Structures are given as structure tokens and as C-alpha cells.
Amino acid sequence: MSRICMVTGAKPGFGHHVSHSHRRTNRRFNVNVQSKRYWVPSLRRTVTLTVSARGIKTIDRRGIDAVVADIFARGGKV
């Protein structure tokens, strides 16, 4: 499962581990993505979305129909 939110488009960030001696090694800041199922009344079926915590809050605020319409407008699949 790729760590990209389908609603907000959030992707992992990259940076460095910095040790006590100040040596730097690469690290990755992953996005908190969850696989969630939603019932979409306009499609009359459930959809499974890979969403971040902020994406879940966006769906709660705007509604699942509006969010799925935006995903389709971007050319995404649900």
C-alpha cells in the first residue's frame, strides 16, 4: 500500500536521523494513512479509500459525496 492520501494527496517527507555525534543518515517521515470503507449514497456502493488522519477529518466536514466527486474530477479511481 503506497503511503499517499487519496483525499489530501499527502506523501511521505524525507529528512535525516541526526545521531549524538551529528552523523546524518536518511530517514522517512511517513503519513498516517488508514484504509477506510465508506458508503457512498450517490454511487450506491461502498468504496475503500486510503486516507490520512487529516483526510478523515475532511470527509467528516465536507461529506463523502463531495470528496468522491473531487477524486473523480482529478481523474482518480475509487
Gaussian input, Z-matrix of N, CA and C with variables (Angstrom, degrees):
# hf/3-21g

backbone

0 1
 N
 C     1     B1
 C     2     B2     1     A1
 N     3     B3     2     A2     1     D1
 C     4     B4     3     A3     2     D2
 C     5     B5     4     A4     3     D3
 N     6     B6     5     A5     4     D4
 C     7     B7     6     A6     5     D5
 C     8     B8     7     A7     6     D6
 N     9     B9     8     A8     7     D7
 C    10    B10     9     A9     8     D8
 C    11    B11    10    A10     9     D9
 N    12    B12    11    A11    10    D10
 C    13    B13    12    A12    11    D11
 C    14    B14    13    A13    12    D12
 N    15    B15    14    A14    13    D13
 C    16    B16    15    A15    14    D14
 C    17    B17    16    A16    15    D15
 N    18    B18    17    A17    16    D16
 C    19    B19    18    A18    17    D17
 C    20    B20    19    A19    18    D18
 N    21    B21    20    A20    19    D19
 C    22    B22    21    A21    20    D20
 C    23    B23    22    A22    21    D21
 N    24    B24    23    A23    22    D22
 C    25    B25    24    A24    23    D23
 C    26    B26    25    A25    24    D24
 N    27    B27    26    A26    25    D25
 C    28    B28    27    A27    26    D26
 C    29    B29    28    A28    27    D27
 N    30    B30    29    A29    28    D28
 C    31    B31    30    A30    29    D29
 C    32    B32    31    A31    30    D30
 N    33    B33    32    A32    31    D31
 C    34    B34    33    A33    32    D32
 C    35    B35    34    A34    33    D33
 N    36    B36    35    A35    34    D34
 C    37    B37    36    A36    35    D35
 C    38    B38    37    A37    36    D36
 N    39    B39    38    A38    37    D37
 C    40    B40    39    A39    38    D38
 C    41    B41    40    A40    39    D39
 N    42    B42    41    A41    40    D40
 C    43    B43    42    A42    41    D41
 C    44    B44    43    A43    42    D42
 N    45    B45    44    A44    43    D43
 C    46    B46    45    A45    44    D44
 C    47    B47    46    A46    45    D45
 N    48    B48    47    A47    46    D46
 C    49    B49    48    A48    47    D47
 C    50    B50    49    A49    48    D48
 N    51    B51    50    A50    49    D49
 C    52    B52    51    A51    50    D50
 C    53    B53    52    A52    51    D51
 N    54    B54    53    A53    52    D52
 C    55    B55    54    A54    53    D53
 C    56    B56    55    A55    54    D54
 N    57    B57    56    A56    55    D55
 C    58    B58    57    A57    56    D56
 C    59    B59    58    A58    57    D57
 N    60    B60    59    A59    58    D58
 C    61    B61    60    A60    59    D59
 C    62    B62    61    A61    60    D60
 N    63    B63    62    A62    61    D61
 C    64    B64    63    A63    62    D62
 C    65    B65    64    A64    63    D63
 N    66    B66    65    A65    64    D64
 C    67    B67    66    A66    65    D65
 C    68    B68    67    A67    66    D66
 N    69    B69    68    A68    67    D67
 C    70    B70    69    A69    68    D68
 C    71    B71    70    A70    69    D69
 N    72    B72    71    A71    70    D70
 C    73    B73    72    A72    71    D71
 C    74    B74    73    A73    72    D72
 N    75    B75    74    A74    73    D73
 C    76    B76    75    A75    74    D74
 C    77    B77    76    A76    75    D75
 N    78    B78    77    A77    76    D76
 C    79    B79    78    A78    77    D77
 C    80    B80    79    A79    78    D78
 N    81    B81    80    A80    79    D79
 C    82    B82    81    A81    80    D80
 C    83    B83    82    A82    81    D81
 N    84    B84    83    A83    82    D82
 C    85    B85    84    A84    83    D83
 C    86    B86    85    A85    84    D84
 N    87    B87    86    A86    85    D85
 C    88    B88    87    A87    86    D86
 C    89    B89    88    A88    87    D87
 N    90    B90    89    A89    88    D88
 C    91    B91    90    A90    89    D89
 C    92    B92    91    A91    90    D90
 N    93    B93    92    A92    91    D91
 C    94    B94    93    A93    92    D92
 C    95    B95    94    A94    93    D93
 N    96    B96    95    A95    94    D94
 C    97    B97    96    A96    95    D95
 C    98    B98    97    A97    96    D96
 N    99    B99    98    A98    97    D97
 C   100   B100    99    A99    98    D98
 C   101   B101   100   A100    99    D99
 N   102   B102   101   A101   100   D100
 C   103   B103   102   A102   101   D101
 C   104   B104   103   A103   102   D102
 N   105   B105   104   A104   103   D103
 C   106   B106   105   A105   104   D104
 C   107   B107   106   A106   105   D105
 N   108   B108   107   A107   106   D106
 C   109   B109   108   A108   107   D107
 C   110   B110   109   A109   108   D108
 N   111   B111   110   A110   109   D109
 C   112   B112   111   A111   110   D110
 C   113   B113   112   A112   111   D111
 N   114   B114   113   A113   112   D112
 C   115   B115   114   A114   113   D113
 C   116   B116   115   A115   114   D114
 N   117   B117   116   A116   115   D115
 C   118   B118   117   A117   116   D116
 C   119   B119   118   A118   117   D117
 N   120   B120   119   A119   118   D118
 C   121   B121   120   A120   119   D119
 C   122   B122   121   A121   120   D120
 N   123   B123   122   A122   121   D121
 C   124   B124   123   A123   122   D122
 C   125   B125   124   A124   123   D123
 N   126   B126   125   A125   124   D124
 C   127   B127   126   A126   125   D125
 C   128   B128   127   A127   126   D126
 N   129   B129   128   A128   127   D127
 C   130   B130   129   A129   128   D128
 C   131   B131   130   A130   129   D129
 N   132   B132   131   A131   130   D130
 C   133   B133   132   A132   131   D131
 C   134   B134   133   A133   132   D132
 N   135   B135   134   A134   133   D133
 C   136   B136   135   A135   134   D134
 C   137   B137   136   A136   135   D135
 N   138   B138   137   A137   136   D136
 C   139   B139   138   A138   137   D137
 C   140   B140   139   A139   138   D138
 N   141   B141   140   A140   139   D139
 C   142   B142   141   A141   140   D140
 C   143   B143   142   A142   141   D141
 N   144   B144   143   A143   142   D142
 C   145   B145   144   A144   143   D143
 C   146   B146   145   A145   144   D144
 N   147   B147   146   A146   145   D145
 C   148   B148   147   A147   146   D146
 C   149   B149   148   A148   147   D147
 N   150   B150   149   A149   148   D148
 C   151   B151   150   A150   149   D149
 C   152   B152   151   A151   150   D150
 N   153   B153   152   A152   151   D151
 C   154   B154   153   A153   152   D152
 C   155   B155   154   A154   153   D153
 N   156   B156   155   A155   154   D154
 C   157   B157   156   A156   155   D155
 C   158   B158   157   A157   156   D156
 N   159   B159   158   A158   157   D157
 C   160   B160   159   A159   158   D158
 C   161   B161   160   A160   159   D159
 N   162   B162   161   A161   160   D160
 C   163   B163   162   A162   161   D161
 C   164   B164   163   A163   162   D162
 N   165   B165   164   A164   163   D163
 C   166   B166   165   A165   164   D164
 C   167   B167   166   A166   165   D165
 N   168   B168   167   A167   166   D166
 C   169   B169   168   A168   167   D167
 C   170   B170   169   A169   168   D168
 N   171   B171   170   A170   169   D169
 C   172   B172   171   A171   170   D170
 C   173   B173   172   A172   171   D171
 N   174   B174   173   A173   172   D172
 C   175   B175   174   A174   173   D173
 C   176   B176   175   A175   174   D174
 N   177   B177   176   A176   175   D175
 C   178   B178   177   A177   176   D176
 C   179   B179   178   A178   177   D177
 N   180   B180   179   A179   178   D178
 C   181   B181   180   A180   179   D179
 C   182   B182   181   A181   180   D180
 N   183   B183   182   A182   181   D181
 C   184   B184   183   A183   182   D182
 C   185   B185   184   A184   183   D183
 N   186   B186   185   A185   184   D184
 C   187   B187   186   A186   185   D185
 C   188   B188   187   A187   186   D186
 N   189   B189   188   A188   187   D187
 C   190   B190   189   A189   188   D188
 C   191   B191   190   A190   189   D189
 N   192   B192   191   A191   190   D190
 C   193   B193   192   A192   191   D191
 C   194   B194   193   A193   192   D192
 N   195   B195   194   A194   193   D193
 C   196   B196   195   A195   194   D194
 C   197   B197   196   A196   195   D195
 N   198   B198   197   A197   196   D196
 C   199   B199   198   A198   197   D197
 C   200   B200   199   A199   198   D198
 N   201   B201   200   A200   199   D199
 C   202   B202   201   A201   200   D200
 C   203   B203   202   A202   201   D201
 N   204   B204   203   A203   202   D202
 C   205   B205   204   A204   203   D203
 C   206   B206   205   A205   204   D204
 N   207   B207   206   A206   205   D205
 C   208   B208   207   A207   206   D206
 C   209   B209   208   A208   207   D207
 N   210   B210   209   A209   208   D208
 C   211   B211   210   A210   209   D209
 C   212   B212   211   A211   210   D210
 N   213   B213   212   A212   211   D211
 C   214   B214   213   A213   212   D212
 C   215   B215   214   A214   213   D213
 N   216   B216   215   A215   214   D214
 C   217   B217   216   A216   215   D215
 C   218   B218   217   A217   216   D216
 N   219   B219   218   A218   217   D217
 C   220   B220   219   A219   218   D218
 C   221   B221   220   A220   219   D219
 N   222   B222   221   A221   220   D220
 C   223   B223   222   A222   221   D221
 C   224   B224   223   A223   222   D222
 N   225   B225   224   A224   223   D223
 C   226   B226   225   A225   224   D224
 C   227   B227   226   A226   225   D225
 N   228   B228   227   A227   226   D226
 C   229   B229   228   A228   227   D227
 C   230   B230   229   A229   228   D228
 N   231   B231   230   A230   229   D229
 C   232   B232   231   A231   230   D230
 C   233   B233   232   A232   231   D231

   B1=1.4492
   B2=1.5201
   B3=1.3202
   B4=1.4513
   B5=1.5161
   B6=1.2885
   B7=1.4575
   B8=1.5191
   B9=1.3399
   B10=1.4574
   B11=1.5203
   B12=1.3280
   B13=1.4645
   B14=1.5216
   B15=1.3320
   B16=1.4539
   B17=1.5252
   B18=1.3307
   B19=1.4643
   B20=1.5240
   B21=1.3253
   B22=1.4586
   B23=1.5183
   B24=1.3243
   B25=1.4577
   B26=1.5138
   B27=1.3355
   B28=1.4597
   B29=1.5204
   B30=1.3404
   B31=1.4588
   B32=1.5232
   B33=1.3337
   B34=1.4628
   B35=1.5228
   B36=1.3396
   B37=1.4568
   B38=1.5139
   B39=1.3106
   B40=1.4534
   B41=1.5165
   B42=1.3207
   B43=1.4519
   B44=1.5145
   B45=1.3141
   B46=1.4593
   B47=1.5137
   B48=1.3508
   B49=1.4537
   B50=1.5143
   B51=1.3104
   B52=1.4603
   B53=1.5207
   B54=1.3260
   B55=1.4586
   B56=1.5285
   B57=1.3225
   B58=1.4667
   B59=1.5316
   B60=1.3352
   B61=1.4605
   B62=1.5270
   B63=1.3208
   B64=1.4710
   B65=1.5238
   B66=1.3319
   B67=1.4677
   B68=1.5139
   B69=1.3229
   B70=1.4592
   B71=1.5163
   B72=1.3302
   B73=1.4576
   B74=1.5191
   B75=1.3097
   B76=1.4677
   B77=1.5164
   B78=1.3123
   B79=1.4508
   B80=1.5120
   B81=1.3130
   B82=1.4572
   B83=1.5193
   B84=1.3122
   B85=1.4586
   B86=1.5232
   B87=1.3299
   B88=1.4618
   B89=1.5207
   B90=1.3199
   B91=1.4563
   B92=1.5219
   B93=1.3107
   B94=1.4577
   B95=1.5261
   B96=1.3372
   B97=1.4609
   B98=1.5232
   B99=1.3064
   B100=1.4508
   B101=1.5262
   B102=1.3010
   B103=1.4583
   B104=1.5217
   B105=1.3355
   B106=1.4636
   B107=1.5196
   B108=1.3383
   B109=1.4601
   B110=1.5182
   B111=1.3161
   B112=1.4674
   B113=1.5166
   B114=1.3246
   B115=1.4558
   B116=1.5215
   B117=1.3462
   B118=1.4602
   B119=1.5169
   B120=1.3407
   B121=1.4683
   B122=1.5266
   B123=1.3356
   B124=1.4645
   B125=1.5351
   B126=1.3200
   B127=1.4627
   B128=1.5300
   B129=1.3136
   B130=1.4668
   B131=1.5242
   B132=1.3270
   B133=1.4605
   B134=1.5270
   B135=1.3217
   B136=1.4580
   B137=1.5236
   B138=1.3177
   B139=1.4619
   B140=1.5236
   B141=1.3134
   B142=1.4548
   B143=1.5145
   B144=1.3220
   B145=1.4538
   B146=1.5186
   B147=1.3128
   B148=1.4538
   B149=1.5200
   B150=1.3210
   B151=1.4635
   B152=1.5180
   B153=1.3306
   B154=1.4519
   B155=1.5280
   B156=1.3150
   B157=1.4600
   B158=1.5235
   B159=1.3223
   B160=1.4603
   B161=1.5222
   B162=1.3459
   B163=1.4576
   B164=1.5200
   B165=1.3450
   B166=1.4639
   B167=1.5270
   B168=1.3283
   B169=1.4667
   B170=1.5257
   B171=1.3356
   B172=1.4673
   B173=1.5237
   B174=1.3330
   B175=1.4659
   B176=1.5269
   B177=1.3346
   B178=1.4622
   B179=1.5313
   B180=1.3310
   B181=1.4622
   B182=1.5269
   B183=1.3416
   B184=1.4597
   B185=1.5138
   B186=1.3203
   B187=1.4570
   B188=1.5226
   B189=1.3189
   B190=1.4564
   B191=1.5247
   B192=1.3401
   B193=1.4662
   B194=1.5245
   B195=1.3243
   B196=1.4651
   B197=1.5220
   B198=1.3271
   B199=1.4699
   B200=1.5219
   B201=1.3349
   B202=1.4674
   B203=1.5272
   B204=1.3323
   B205=1.4635
   B206=1.5253
   B207=1.3371
   B208=1.4665
   B209=1.5277
   B210=1.3269
   B211=1.4617
   B212=1.5177
   B213=1.3415
   B214=1.4603
   B215=1.5156
   B216=1.3365
   B217=1.4574
   B218=1.5269
   B219=1.3383
   B220=1.4677
   B221=1.5149
   B222=1.3194
   B223=1.4646
   B224=1.5104
   B225=1.3237
   B226=1.4598
   B227=1.5059
   B228=1.3259
   B229=1.4606
   B230=1.5185
   B231=1.3250
   B232=1.4769
   B233=1.4953
   A1=108.49
   A2=117.08
   A3=119.29
   A4=109.50
   A5=115.44
   A6=121.45
   A7=110.79
   A8=116.99
   A9=122.48
   A10=108.01
   A11=116.20
   A12=121.18
   A13=109.18
   A14=116.79
   A15=121.19
   A16=112.31
   A17=117.67
   A18=121.24
   A19=110.66
   A20=117.50
   A21=121.22
   A22=113.15
   A23=118.01
   A24=120.74
   A25=113.79
   A26=117.74
   A27=121.27
   A28=110.37
   A29=116.22
   A30=123.14
   A31=108.77
   A32=117.15
   A33=118.88
   A34=111.44
   A35=114.51
   A36=120.66
   A37=108.91
   A38=116.71
   A39=120.76
   A40=109.56
   A41=115.71
   A42=121.27
   A43=109.99
   A44=116.43
   A45=122.26
   A46=110.56
   A47=115.77
   A48=121.35
   A49=105.20
   A50=118.10
   A51=120.54
   A52=106.85
   A53=115.97
   A54=120.83
   A55=110.42
   A56=115.71
   A57=120.92
   A58=110.94
   A59=116.48
   A60=119.94
   A61=112.46
   A62=116.66
   A63=124.78
   A64=113.64
   A65=117.88
   A66=120.00
   A67=107.78
   A68=116.28
   A69=120.30
   A70=110.16
   A71=115.59
   A72=121.89
   A73=107.48
   A74=115.65
   A75=120.20
   A76=111.20
   A77=115.82
   A78=121.91
   A79=109.14
   A80=114.98
   A81=121.54
   A82=108.56
   A83=117.54
   A84=123.18
   A85=107.28
   A86=116.74
   A87=120.52
   A88=111.23
   A89=115.27
   A90=122.80
   A91=108.29
   A92=116.80
   A93=121.73
   A94=109.08
   A95=117.24
   A96=121.06
   A97=110.61
   A98=114.87
   A99=123.48
   A100=108.01
   A101=116.41
   A102=121.62
   A103=107.15
   A104=116.58
   A105=121.36
   A106=109.84
   A107=115.82
   A108=122.10
   A109=109.06
   A110=115.82
   A111=121.97
   A112=108.89
   A113=115.65
   A114=121.76
   A115=107.64
   A116=116.24
   A117=121.45
   A118=107.87
   A119=117.64
   A120=119.85
   A121=113.76
   A122=117.54
   A123=118.95
   A124=111.67
   A125=118.08
   A126=121.47
   A127=112.41
   A128=116.06
   A129=124.25
   A130=111.60
   A131=116.55
   A132=121.94
   A133=108.92
   A134=115.20
   A135=119.21
   A136=108.72
   A137=115.05
   A138=121.12
   A139=107.71
   A140=116.68
   A141=121.97
   A142=108.05
   A143=115.96
   A144=122.03
   A145=109.70
   A146=116.49
   A147=122.71
   A148=105.98
   A149=116.38
   A150=120.63
   A151=110.78
   A152=114.83
   A153=121.20
   A154=108.94
   A155=115.80
   A156=119.81
   A157=110.32
   A158=117.63
   A159=120.54
   A160=110.73
   A161=117.58
   A162=120.94
   A163=112.39
   A164=116.71
   A165=120.75
   A166=109.84
   A167=116.80
   A168=120.50
   A169=111.31
   A170=116.56
   A171=120.59
   A172=110.58
   A173=116.98
   A174=120.88
   A175=110.04
   A176=117.55
   A177=120.37
   A178=111.28
   A179=116.96
   A180=120.88
   A181=111.86
   A182=118.39
   A183=121.53
   A184=114.17
   A185=117.45
   A186=121.10
   A187=110.65
   A188=116.01
   A189=121.33
   A190=111.80
   A191=118.09
   A192=120.20
   A193=111.56
   A194=117.46
   A195=121.34
   A196=111.09
   A197=116.69
   A198=120.30
   A199=110.52
   A200=117.82
   A201=120.88
   A202=110.02
   A203=117.74
   A204=120.67
   A205=110.73
   A206=117.77
   A207=121.51
   A208=111.50
   A209=116.70
   A210=119.87
   A211=110.26
   A212=116.90
   A213=120.41
   A214=111.01
   A215=118.95
   A216=122.23
   A217=111.37
   A218=117.12
   A219=121.37
   A220=111.89
   A221=117.02
   A222=120.69
   A223=113.08
   A224=117.12
   A225=120.54
   A226=112.17
   A227=114.98
   A228=120.40
   A229=108.57
   A230=114.39
   A231=120.40
   A232=108.59
   D1=122.66
   D2=178.58
   D3=-72.85
   D4=147.25
   D5=-176.32
   D6=-90.26
   D7=58.40
   D8=178.42
   D9=-126.29
   D10=130.28
   D11=178.85
   D12=-76.82
   D13=131.43
   D14=-179.46
   D15=-75.79
   D16=-18.95
   D17=-177.71
   D18=-93.01
   D19=-53.48
   D20=-174.94
   D21=-95.29
   D22=-17.59
   D23=-178.36
   D24=77.68
   D25=16.14
   D26=-179.02
   D27=-67.01
   D28=134.68
   D29=-179.58
   D30=-121.87
   D31=165.17
   D32=177.25
   D33=-63.33
   D34=145.99
   D35=173.19
   D36=-99.82
   D37=159.51
   D38=-178.31
   D39=-124.13
   D40=148.99
   D41=-179.63
   D42=-162.79
   D43=-150.55
   D44=-177.03
   D45=-130.74
   D46=142.65
   D47=160.89
   D48=-78.22
   D49=133.94
   D50=176.83
   D51=-118.66
   D52=114.19
   D53=-177.47
   D54=-80.38
   D55=177.51
   D56=178.94
   D57=-60.93
   D58=-35.81
   D59=178.76
   D60=-82.63
   D61=3.40
   D62=177.06
   D63=73.70
   D64=19.36
   D65=171.39
   D66=-74.38
   D67=141.41
   D68=-177.14
   D69=-113.59
   D70=128.89
   D71=173.26
   D72=-125.68
   D73=153.25
   D74=-174.73
   D75=-70.46
   D76=145.40
   D77=173.77
   D78=-142.72
   D79=172.15
   D80=-174.84
   D81=-132.88
   D82=129.65
   D83=175.89
   D84=-96.62
   D85=100.47
   D86=-176.38
   D87=-76.79
   D88=152.85
   D89=176.27
   D90=-85.40
   D91=142.62
   D92=179.33
   D93=-78.31
   D94=82.18
   D95=-178.30
   D96=-99.87
   D97=142.09
   D98=179.03
   D99=-126.26
   D100=150.61
   D101=173.51
   D102=-96.50
   D103=114.22
   D104=-174.91
   D105=-124.22
   D106=143.73
   D107=175.50
   D108=-103.27
   D109=133.64
   D110=178.79
   D111=-128.31
   D112=144.50
   D113=171.85
   D114=-88.35
   D115=123.37
   D116=179.93
   D117=-107.83
   D118=108.08
   D119=-176.66
   D120=-61.54
   D121=-35.66
   D122=-177.61
   D123=-68.77
   D124=-30.43
   D125=177.43
   D126=-91.92
   D127=-14.13
   D128=-177.22
   D129=55.96
   D130=42.94
   D131=175.51
   D132=-158.89
   D133=169.15
   D134=175.62
   D135=-91.06
   D136=149.21
   D137=175.53
   D138=-125.75
   D139=145.51
   D140=175.93
   D141=-105.57
   D142=120.18
   D143=-178.60
   D144=-115.08
   D145=145.33
   D146=171.23
   D147=-97.56
   D148=104.60
   D149=-172.27
   D150=-126.54
   D151=149.15
   D152=175.03
   D153=-83.89
   D154=174.20
   D155=178.87
   D156=-62.26
   D157=-38.90
   D158=177.32
   D159=-68.64
   D160=-33.04
   D161=177.05
   D162=-65.42
   D163=-36.24
   D164=177.11
   D165=-64.23
   D166=-41.60
   D167=178.02
   D168=-65.71
   D169=-35.73
   D170=177.50
   D171=-64.82
   D172=-41.43
   D173=178.40
   D174=-64.81
   D175=-40.53
   D176=178.17
   D177=-62.91
   D178=-37.01
   D179=-176.21
   D180=-79.11
   D181=-46.44
   D182=-174.14
   D183=-91.96
   D184=-25.42
   D185=-177.08
   D186=100.57
   D187=147.02
   D188=-174.65
   D189=-68.79
   D190=-33.57
   D191=-179.65
   D192=-63.36
   D193=-43.61
   D194=-179.45
   D195=-67.38
   D196=-38.43
   D197=-179.07
   D198=-68.85
   D199=-42.63
   D200=178.96
   D201=-65.83
   D202=-36.11
   D203=176.73
   D204=-62.64
   D205=-39.27
   D206=177.25
   D207=-65.90
   D208=-39.09
   D209=178.83
   D210=-63.92
   D211=-42.34
   D212=177.40
   D213=-65.75
   D214=-37.51
   D215=179.98
   D216=-64.79
   D217=-32.33
   D218=177.05
   D219=-76.54
   D220=-10.84
   D221=-178.49
   D222=93.16
   D223=13.47
   D224=179.56
   D225=-82.96
   D226=164.23
   D227=178.04
   D228=-108.31
   D229=149.97
   D230=178.44
   D231=-124.05

